[in-house]
Amino acid sequence: MRAATIALLLFCVAGATAASAGGPPPGCAPRPPASGYVSEVVRALKAGQDVWGNALLAAPGGPTYDGVQR
């Protein structure tokens, strides 16, 4: 998948999530995800392994809710 396609998919998912959570106030457009977030997601998707899961497992003290929440 090309990075632009992934970014568009993330934008659509973010909009759908906001809409299901009540969405933004009337007259306010949903904010697109930050470019840094999009590039990090693209990097993780292209890695071919569970980058975030591996990082959680390798964290001192193991995986925690606080680590997942970040």
PDB file of N, CA, C and O in Angstrom:
ATOM      1  N   MET A   1       0.841  -1.173   0.000  1.00  0.00           N
ATOM      2  CA  MET A   1       0.000   0.000   0.000  1.00  0.00           C
ATOM      3  C   MET A   1       0.887   1.238   0.000  1.00  0.00           C
ATOM      4  O   MET A   1       1.886   1.293   0.718  1.00  0.00           O
ATOM      5  N   ARG A   2       0.536   2.191  -0.775  1.00  0.00           N
ATOM      6  CA  ARG A   2       1.299   3.441  -0.812  1.00  0.00           C
ATOM      7  C   ARG A   2       0.992   4.289   0.407  1.00  0.00           C
ATOM      8  O   ARG A   2      -0.093   4.198   0.981  1.00  0.00           O
ATOM      9  N   ALA A   3       1.960   5.119   0.802  1.00  0.00           N
ATOM     10  CA  ALA A   3       1.815   5.954   1.995  1.00  0.00           C
ATOM     11  C   ALA A   3       0.593   6.860   1.894  1.00  0.00           C
ATOM     12  O   ALA A   3      -0.107   7.060   2.888  1.00  0.00           O
ATOM     13  N   ALA A   4       0.325   7.409   0.716  1.00  0.00           N
ATOM     14  CA  ALA A   4      -0.833   8.295   0.553  1.00  0.00           C
ATOM     15  C   ALA A   4      -2.137   7.534   0.786  1.00  0.00           C
ATOM     16  O   ALA A   4      -3.079   8.071   1.369  1.00  0.00           O
ATOM     17  N   THR A   5      -2.188   6.295   0.333  1.00  0.00           N
ATOM     18  CA  THR A   5      -3.388   5.477   0.536  1.00  0.00           C
ATOM     19  C   THR A   5      -3.587   5.198   2.015  1.00  0.00           C
ATOM     20  O   THR A   5      -4.705   5.273   2.525  1.00  0.00           O
ATOM     21  N   ILE A   6      -2.495   4.877   2.703  1.00  0.00           N
ATOM     22  CA  ILE A   6      -2.578   4.601   4.139  1.00  0.00           C
ATOM     23  C   ILE A   6      -3.004   5.852   4.891  1.00  0.00           C
ATOM     24  O   ILE A   6      -3.834   5.779   5.797  1.00  0.00           O
ATOM     25  N   ALA A   7      -2.445   6.998   4.523  1.00  0.00           N
ATOM     26  CA  ALA A   7      -2.812   8.254   5.180  1.00  0.00           C
ATOM     27  C   ALA A   7      -4.294   8.557   4.979  1.00  0.00           C
ATOM     28  O   ALA A   7      -4.973   8.987   5.912  1.00  0.00           O
ATOM     29  N   LEU A   8      -4.791   8.336   3.777  1.00  0.00           N
ATOM     30  CA  LEU A   8      -6.204   8.569   3.506  1.00  0.00           C
ATOM     31  C   LEU A   8      -7.070   7.619   4.328  1.00  0.00           C
ATOM     32  O   LEU A   8      -8.100   8.022   4.868  1.00  0.00           O
ATOM     33  N   LEU A   9      -6.654   6.368   4.420  1.00  0.00           N
ATOM     34  CA  LEU A   9      -7.391   5.384   5.218  1.00  0.00           C
ATOM     35  C   LEU A   9      -7.432   5.815   6.681  1.00  0.00           C
ATOM     36  O   LEU A   9      -8.482   5.744   7.319  1.00  0.00           O
ATOM     37  N   LEU A  10      -6.290   6.265   7.217  1.00  0.00           N
ATOM     38  CA  LEU A  10      -6.259   6.724   8.605  1.00  0.00           C
ATOM     39  C   LEU A  10      -7.161   7.932   8.809  1.00  0.00           C
ATOM     40  O   LEU A  10      -7.844   8.040   9.827  1.00  0.00           O
ATOM     41  N   PHE A  11      -7.162   8.844   7.833  1.00  0.00           N
ATOM     42  CA  PHE A  11      -8.014  10.022   7.922  1.00  0.00           C
ATOM     43  C   PHE A  11      -9.488   9.615   7.976  1.00  0.00           C
ATOM     44  O   PHE A  11     -10.261  10.161   8.763  1.00  0.00           O
ATOM     45  N   CYS A  12      -9.868   8.653   7.137  1.00  0.00           N
ATOM     46  CA  CYS A  12     -11.259   8.195   7.103  1.00  0.00           C
ATOM     47  C   CYS A  12     -11.638   7.482   8.393  1.00  0.00           C
ATOM     48  O   CYS A  12     -12.737   7.677   8.911  1.00  0.00           O
ATOM     49  N   VAL A  13     -10.730   6.654   8.917  1.00  0.00           N
ATOM     50  CA  VAL A  13     -11.000   5.956  10.172  1.00  0.00           C
ATOM     51  C   VAL A  13     -11.145   6.960  11.307  1.00  0.00           C
ATOM     52  O   VAL A  13     -12.037   6.823  12.144  1.00  0.00           O
ATOM     53  N   ALA A  14     -10.276   7.969  11.343  1.00  0.00           N
ATOM     54  CA  ALA A  14     -10.359   8.986  12.387  1.00  0.00           C
ATOM     55  C   ALA A  14     -11.689   9.726  12.302  1.00  0.00           C
ATOM     56  O   ALA A  14     -12.311  10.003  13.327  1.00  0.00           O
ATOM     57  N   GLY A  15     -12.126  10.045  11.093  1.00  0.00           N
ATOM     58  CA  GLY A  15     -13.416  10.723  10.922  1.00  0.00           C
ATOM     59  C   GLY A  15     -14.580   9.854  11.343  1.00  0.00           C
ATOM     60  O   GLY A  15     -15.521  10.340  11.970  1.00  0.00           O
ATOM     61  N   ALA A  16     -14.530   8.560  11.003  1.00  0.00           N
ATOM     62  CA  ALA A  16     -15.591   7.634  11.377  1.00  0.00           C
ATOM     63  C   ALA A  16     -15.630   7.453  12.888  1.00  0.00           C
ATOM     64  O   ALA A  16     -16.707   7.353  13.477  1.00  0.00           O
ATOM     65  N   THR A  17     -14.453   7.411  13.518  1.00  0.00           N
ATOM     66  CA  THR A  17     -14.387   7.269  14.970  1.00  0.00           C
ATOM     67  C   THR A  17     -14.977   8.498  15.646  1.00  0.00           C
ATOM     68  O   THR A  17     -15.727   8.378  16.614  1.00  0.00           O
ATOM     69  N   ALA A  18     -14.640   9.679  15.140  1.00  0.00           N
ATOM     70  CA  ALA A  18     -15.181  10.910  15.715  1.00  0.00           C
ATOM     71  C   ALA A  18     -16.693  10.967  15.545  1.00  0.00           C
ATOM     72  O   ALA A  18     -17.409  11.395  16.450  1.00  0.00           O
ATOM     73  N   ALA A  19     -17.175  10.536  14.389  1.00  0.00           N
ATOM     74  CA  ALA A  19     -18.614  10.565  14.133  1.00  0.00           C
ATOM     75  C   ALA A  19     -19.351   9.607  15.065  1.00  0.00           C
ATOM     76  O   ALA A  19     -20.434   9.931  15.553  1.00  0.00           O
ATOM     77  N   SER A  20     -18.774   8.428  15.317  1.00  0.00           N
ATOM     78  CA  SER A  20     -19.444   7.455  16.186  1.00  0.00           C
ATOM     79  C   SER A  20     -19.393   7.896  17.639  1.00  0.00           C
ATOM     80  O   SER A  20     -20.204   7.441  18.446  1.00  0.00           O
ATOM     81  N   ALA A  21     -18.451   8.779  17.993  1.00  0.00           N
ATOM     82  CA  ALA A  21     -18.336   9.272  19.359  1.00  0.00           C
ATOM     83  C   ALA A  21     -19.083  10.591  19.526  1.00  0.00           C
ATOM     84  O   ALA A  21     -18.835  11.325  20.483  1.00  0.00           O
ATOM     85  N   GLY A  22     -19.975  10.891  18.627  1.00  0.00           N
ATOM     86  CA  GLY A  22     -20.717  12.130  18.701  1.00  0.00           C
ATOM     87  C   GLY A  22     -20.181  13.172  17.734  1.00  0.00           C
ATOM     88  O   GLY A  22     -20.880  14.126  17.391  1.00  0.00           O
ATOM     89  N   GLY A  23     -18.940  12.990  17.296  1.00  0.00           N
ATOM     90  CA  GLY A  23     -18.358  13.876  16.301  1.00  0.00           C
ATOM     91  C   GLY A  23     -18.062  15.246  16.846  1.00  0.00           C
ATOM     92  O   GLY A  23     -18.341  15.543  18.008  1.00  0.00           O
ATOM     93  N   PRO A  24     -17.493  16.082  15.999  1.00  0.00           N
ATOM     94  CA  PRO A  24     -17.184  17.450  16.416  1.00  0.00           C
ATOM     95  C   PRO A  24     -18.466  18.271  16.517  1.00  0.00           C
ATOM     96  O   PRO A  24     -19.501  17.880  15.978  1.00  0.00           O
ATOM     97  N   PRO A  25     -18.399  19.398  17.200  1.00  0.00           N
ATOM     98  CA  PRO A  25     -19.581  20.263  17.282  1.00  0.00           C
ATOM     99  C   PRO A  25     -20.017  20.696  15.884  1.00  0.00           C
ATOM    100  O   PRO A  25     -19.194  20.745  14.970  1.00  0.00           O
ATOM    101  N   PRO A  26     -21.289  21.007  15.710  1.00  0.00           N
ATOM    102  CA  PRO A  26     -21.771  21.453  14.402  1.00  0.00           C
ATOM    103  C   PRO A  26     -20.948  22.641  13.898  1.00  0.00           C
ATOM    104  O   PRO A  26     -20.637  23.556  14.660  1.00  0.00           O
ATOM    105  N   GLY A  27     -20.603  22.619  12.620  1.00  0.00           N
ATOM    106  CA  GLY A  27     -19.836  23.688  12.022  1.00  0.00           C
ATOM    107  C   GLY A  27     -18.338  23.516  12.150  1.00  0.00           C
ATOM    108  O   GLY A  27     -17.579  24.303  11.585  1.00  0.00           O
ATOM    109  N   CYS A  28     -17.891  22.501  12.884  1.00  0.00           N
ATOM    110  CA  CYS A  28     -16.449  22.253  13.050  1.00  0.00           C
ATOM    111  C   CYS A  28     -16.065  21.008  12.255  1.00  0.00           C
ATOM    112  O   CYS A  28     -16.641  19.936  12.439  1.00  0.00           O
ATOM    113  N   ALA A  29     -15.102  21.166  11.385  1.00  0.00           N
ATOM    114  CA  ALA A  29     -14.627  20.021  10.605  1.00  0.00           C
ATOM    115  C   ALA A  29     -13.706  19.172  11.470  1.00  0.00           C
ATOM    116  O   ALA A  29     -12.975  19.708  12.302  1.00  0.00           O
ATOM    117  N   PRO A  30     -13.732  17.844  11.283  1.00  0.00           N
ATOM    118  CA  PRO A  30     -12.805  17.007  12.050  1.00  0.00           C
ATOM    119  C   PRO A  30     -11.370  17.331  11.657  1.00  0.00           C
ATOM    120  O   PRO A  30     -11.082  17.615  10.495  1.00  0.00           O
ATOM    121  N   ARG A  31     -10.477  17.285  12.636  1.00  0.00           N
ATOM    122  CA  ARG A  31      -9.071  17.564  12.359  1.00  0.00           C
ATOM    123  C   ARG A  31      -8.404  16.314  11.806  1.00  0.00           C
ATOM    124  O   ARG A  31      -8.630  15.219  12.323  1.00  0.00           O
ATOM    125  N   PRO A  32      -7.595  16.452  10.775  1.00  0.00           N
ATOM    126  CA  PRO A  32      -6.863  15.290  10.253  1.00  0.00           C
ATOM    127  C   PRO A  32      -5.760  14.906  11.237  1.00  0.00           C
ATOM    128  O   PRO A  32      -5.305  15.741  12.018  1.00  0.00           O
ATOM    129  N   PRO A  33      -5.331  13.643  11.198  1.00  0.00           N
ATOM    130  CA  PRO A  33      -4.242  13.244  12.096  1.00  0.00           C
ATOM    131  C   PRO A  33      -2.963  14.007  11.767  1.00  0.00           C
ATOM    132  O   PRO A  33      -2.738  14.395  10.621  1.00  0.00           O
ATOM    133  N   ALA A  34      -2.145  14.212  12.764  1.00  0.00           N
ATOM    134  CA  ALA A  34      -0.873  14.923  12.572  1.00  0.00           C
ATOM    135  C   ALA A  34       0.020  14.136  11.623  1.00  0.00           C
ATOM    136  O   ALA A  34      -0.020  12.906  11.603  1.00  0.00           O
ATOM    137  N   SER A  35       0.830  14.848  10.833  1.00  0.00           N
ATOM    138  CA  SER A  35       1.683  14.177   9.856  1.00  0.00           C
ATOM    139  C   SER A  35       2.671  13.243  10.529  1.00  0.00           C
ATOM    140  O   SER A  35       3.000  12.194   9.975  1.00  0.00           O
ATOM    141  N   GLY A  36       3.153  13.605  11.718  1.00  0.00           N
ATOM    142  CA  GLY A  36       4.068  12.726  12.448  1.00  0.00           C
ATOM    143  C   GLY A  36       3.406  11.412  12.817  1.00  0.00           C
ATOM    144  O   GLY A  36       4.030  10.353  12.757  1.00  0.00           O
ATOM    145  N   TYR A  37       2.134  11.486  13.199  1.00  0.00           N
ATOM    146  CA  TYR A  37       1.384  10.278  13.542  1.00  0.00           C
ATOM    147  C   TYR A  37       1.224   9.395  12.302  1.00  0.00           C
ATOM    148  O   TYR A  37       1.431   8.183  12.363  1.00  0.00           O
ATOM    149  N   VAL A  38       0.862  10.002  11.199  1.00  0.00           N
ATOM    150  CA  VAL A  38       0.659   9.246   9.957  1.00  0.00           C
ATOM    151  C   VAL A  38       1.952   8.567   9.533  1.00  0.00           C
ATOM    152  O   VAL A  38       1.939   7.392   9.168  1.00  0.00           O
ATOM    153  N   SER A  39       3.070   9.290   9.574  1.00  0.00           N
ATOM    154  CA  SER A  39       4.336   8.687   9.150  1.00  0.00           C
ATOM    155  C   SER A  39       4.752   7.558  10.088  1.00  0.00           C
ATOM    156  O   SER A  39       5.340   6.575   9.638  1.00  0.00           O
ATOM    157  N   GLU A  40       4.461   7.678  11.375  1.00  0.00           N
ATOM    158  CA  GLU A  40       4.779   6.606  12.331  1.00  0.00           C
ATOM    159  C   GLU A  40       3.929   5.367  12.059  1.00  0.00           C
ATOM    160  O   GLU A  40       4.431   4.246  12.136  1.00  0.00           O
ATOM    161  N   VAL A  41       2.661   5.558  11.744  1.00  0.00           N
ATOM    162  CA  VAL A  41       1.793   4.426  11.418  1.00  0.00           C
ATOM    163  C   VAL A  41       2.252   3.760  10.126  1.00  0.00           C
ATOM    164  O   VAL A  41       2.291   2.532  10.046  1.00  0.00           O
ATOM    165  N   VAL A  42       2.594   4.543   9.128  1.00  0.00           N
ATOM    166  CA  VAL A  42       3.082   3.989   7.860  1.00  0.00           C
ATOM    167  C   VAL A  42       4.356   3.182   8.096  1.00  0.00           C
ATOM    168  O   VAL A  42       4.507   2.088   7.554  1.00  0.00           O
ATOM    169  N   ARG A  43       5.275   3.720   8.906  1.00  0.00           N
ATOM    170  CA  ARG A  43       6.517   3.007   9.211  1.00  0.00           C
ATOM    171  C   ARG A  43       6.218   1.668   9.893  1.00  0.00           C
ATOM    172  O   ARG A  43       6.817   0.649   9.549  1.00  0.00           O
ATOM    173  N   ALA A  44       5.305   1.671  10.846  1.00  0.00           N
ATOM    174  CA  ALA A  44       4.960   0.440  11.559  1.00  0.00           C
ATOM    175  C   ALA A  44       4.302  -0.577  10.626  1.00  0.00           C
ATOM    176  O   ALA A  44       4.572  -1.775  10.722  1.00  0.00           O
ATOM    177  N   LEU A  45       3.440  -0.101   9.725  1.00  0.00           N
ATOM    178  CA  LEU A  45       2.765  -1.016   8.802  1.00  0.00           C
ATOM    179  C   LEU A  45       3.731  -1.632   7.803  1.00  0.00           C
ATOM    180  O   LEU A  45       3.556  -2.782   7.400  1.00  0.00           O
ATOM    181  N   LYS A  46       4.747  -0.878   7.400  1.00  0.00           N
ATOM    182  CA  LYS A  46       5.712  -1.388   6.428  1.00  0.00           C
ATOM    183  C   LYS A  46       6.758  -2.306   7.057  1.00  0.00           C
ATOM    184  O   LYS A  46       7.490  -2.978   6.331  1.00  0.00           O
ATOM    185  N   ALA A  47       6.848  -2.352   8.370  1.00  0.00           N
ATOM    186  CA  ALA A  47       7.900  -3.100   9.053  1.00  0.00           C
ATOM    187  C   ALA A  47       7.771  -4.611   8.867  1.00  0.00           C
ATOM    188  O   ALA A  47       8.771  -5.325   8.939  1.00  0.00           O
ATOM    189  N   GLY A  48       6.562  -5.104   8.630  1.00  0.00           N
ATOM    190  CA  GLY A  48       6.379  -6.543   8.457  1.00  0.00           C
ATOM    191  C   GLY A  48       6.339  -7.307   9.770  1.00  0.00           C
ATOM    192  O   GLY A  48       6.311  -8.537   9.773  1.00  0.00           O
ATOM    193  N   GLN A  49       6.336  -6.587  10.884  1.00  0.00           N
ATOM    194  CA  GLN A  49       6.209  -7.216  12.197  1.00  0.00           C
ATOM    195  C   GLN A  49       5.459  -6.258  13.109  1.00  0.00           C
ATOM    196  O   GLN A  49       5.223  -5.105  12.747  1.00  0.00           O
ATOM    197  N   ASP A  50       5.091  -6.724  14.272  1.00  0.00           N
ATOM    198  CA  ASP A  50       4.327  -5.907  15.206  1.00  0.00           C
ATOM    199  C   ASP A  50       5.282  -5.003  15.992  1.00  0.00           C
ATOM    200  O   ASP A  50       5.700  -5.342  17.099  1.00  0.00           O
ATOM    201  N   VAL A  51       5.618  -3.856  15.407  1.00  0.00           N
ATOM    202  CA  VAL A  51       6.581  -2.934  15.994  1.00  0.00           C
ATOM    203  C   VAL A  51       6.118  -2.470  17.371  1.00  0.00           C
ATOM    204  O   VAL A  51       6.893  -2.497  18.328  1.00  0.00           O
ATOM    205  N   TRP A  52       4.871  -2.049  17.475  1.00  0.00           N
ATOM    206  CA  TRP A  52       4.369  -1.509  18.742  1.00  0.00           C
ATOM    207  C   TRP A  52       4.219  -2.611  19.793  1.00  0.00           C
ATOM    208  O   TRP A  52       4.539  -2.397  20.963  1.00  0.00           O
ATOM    209  N   GLY A  53       3.741  -3.773  19.387  1.00  0.00           N
ATOM    210  CA  GLY A  53       3.613  -4.895  20.325  1.00  0.00           C
ATOM    211  C   GLY A  53       4.969  -5.331  20.845  1.00  0.00           C
ATOM    212  O   GLY A  53       5.117  -5.593  22.039  1.00  0.00           O
ATOM    213  N   ASN A  54       5.960  -5.414  19.970  1.00  0.00           N
ATOM    214  CA  ASN A  54       7.310  -5.789  20.389  1.00  0.00           C
ATOM    215  C   ASN A  54       7.892  -4.767  21.353  1.00  0.00           C
ATOM    216  O   ASN A  54       8.571  -5.135  22.311  1.00  0.00           O
ATOM    217  N   ALA A  55       7.633  -3.486  21.107  1.00  0.00           N
ATOM    218  CA  ALA A  55       8.126  -2.436  22.004  1.00  0.00           C
ATOM    219  C   ALA A  55       7.474  -2.560  23.378  1.00  0.00           C
ATOM    220  O   ALA A  55       8.135  -2.370  24.399  1.00  0.00           O
ATOM    221  N   LEU A  56       6.182  -2.877  23.407  1.00  0.00           N
ATOM    222  CA  LEU A  56       5.497  -3.056  24.695  1.00  0.00           C
ATOM    223  C   LEU A  56       6.064  -4.251  25.452  1.00  0.00           C
ATOM    224  O   LEU A  56       6.282  -4.175  26.661  1.00  0.00           O
ATOM    225  N   LEU A  57       6.301  -5.344  24.750  1.00  0.00           N
ATOM    226  CA  LEU A  57       6.837  -6.543  25.402  1.00  0.00           C
ATOM    227  C   LEU A  57       8.253  -6.308  25.927  1.00  0.00           C
ATOM    228  O   LEU A  57       8.634  -6.880  26.948  1.00  0.00           O
ATOM    229  N   ALA A  58       9.030  -5.478  25.245  1.00  0.00           N
ATOM    230  CA  ALA A  58      10.408  -5.218  25.646  1.00  0.00           C
ATOM    231  C   ALA A  58      10.522  -4.123  26.713  1.00  0.00           C
ATOM    232  O   ALA A  58      11.607  -3.901  27.252  1.00  0.00           O
ATOM    233  N   ALA A  59       9.420  -3.441  27.023  1.00  0.00           N
ATOM    234  CA  ALA A  59       9.459  -2.345  27.991  1.00  0.00           C
ATOM    235  C   ALA A  59       9.822  -2.873  29.380  1.00  0.00           C
ATOM    236  O   ALA A  59       9.441  -3.987  29.741  1.00  0.00           O
ATOM    237  N   PRO A  60      10.559  -2.073  30.157  1.00  0.00           N
ATOM    238  CA  PRO A  60      10.856  -2.492  31.531  1.00  0.00           C
ATOM    239  C   PRO A  60       9.550  -2.744  32.291  1.00  0.00           C
ATOM    240  O   PRO A  60       8.658  -1.895  32.292  1.00  0.00           O
ATOM    241  N   GLY A  61       9.443  -3.861  32.910  1.00  0.00           N
ATOM    242  CA  GLY A  61       8.205  -4.203  33.621  1.00  0.00           C
ATOM    243  C   GLY A  61       7.170  -4.858  32.726  1.00  0.00           C
ATOM    244  O   GLY A  61       6.085  -5.212  33.188  1.00  0.00           O
ATOM    245  N   GLY A  62       7.491  -5.023  31.457  1.00  0.00           N
ATOM    246  CA  GLY A  62       6.571  -5.677  30.525  1.00  0.00           C
ATOM    247  C   GLY A  62       5.467  -4.752  30.059  1.00  0.00           C
ATOM    248  O   GLY A  62       5.469  -3.560  30.365  1.00  0.00           O
ATOM    249  N   PRO A  63       4.520  -5.312  29.312  1.00  0.00           N
ATOM    250  CA  PRO A  63       3.429  -4.484  28.795  1.00  0.00           C
ATOM    251  C   PRO A  63       2.480  -4.072  29.911  1.00  0.00           C
ATOM    252  O   PRO A  63       2.122  -4.884  30.765  1.00  0.00           O
ATOM    253  N   THR A  64       2.083  -2.827  29.900  1.00  0.00           N
ATOM    254  CA  THR A  64       1.142  -2.298  30.895  1.00  0.00           C
ATOM    255  C   THR A  64       0.041  -1.520  30.175  1.00  0.00           C
ATOM    256  O   THR A  64       0.188  -1.147  29.011  1.00  0.00           O
ATOM    257  N   TYR A  65      -1.038  -1.286  30.869  1.00  0.00           N
ATOM    258  CA  TYR A  65      -2.118  -0.477  30.296  1.00  0.00           C
ATOM    259  C   TYR A  65      -1.615   0.921  29.945  1.00  0.00           C
ATOM    260  O   TYR A  65      -1.949   1.461  28.890  1.00  0.00           O
ATOM    261  N   ASP A  66      -0.805   1.507  30.842  1.00  0.00           N
ATOM    262  CA  ASP A  66      -0.281   2.853  30.587  1.00  0.00           C
ATOM    263  C   ASP A  66       0.560   2.861  29.309  1.00  0.00           C
ATOM    264  O   ASP A  66       0.496   3.814  28.533  1.00  0.00           O
ATOM    265  N   GLY A  67       1.352   1.800  29.084  1.00  0.00           N
ATOM    266  CA  GLY A  67       2.167   1.711  27.879  1.00  0.00           C
ATOM    267  C   GLY A  67       1.313   1.591  26.629  1.00  0.00           C
ATOM    268  O   GLY A  67       1.641   2.172  25.594  1.00  0.00           O
ATOM    269  N   VAL A  68       0.229   0.849  26.713  1.00  0.00           N
ATOM    270  CA  VAL A  68      -0.673   0.679  25.573  1.00  0.00           C
ATOM    271  C   VAL A  68      -1.436   1.967  25.311  1.00  0.00           C
ATOM    272  O   VAL A  68      -1.650   2.338  24.157  1.00  0.00           O
ATOM    273  N   GLN A  69      -1.842   2.639  26.353  1.00  0.00           N
ATOM    274  CA  GLN A  69      -2.626   3.863  26.197  1.00  0.00           C
ATOM    275  C   GLN A  69      -1.841   4.938  25.449  1.00  0.00           C
ATOM    276  O   GLN A  69      -2.427   5.690  24.670  1.00  0.00           O
ATOM    277  N   ARG A  70      -0.507   5.028  25.672  1.00  0.00           N
ATOM    278  CA  ARG A  70       0.293   6.005  24.954  1.00  0.00           C
ATOM    279  C   ARG A  70       0.294   5.678  23.489  1.00  0.00           C
ATOM    280  O   ARG A  70       0.916   6.387  22.698  1.00  0.00           O
TER     281      ARG A  70
END
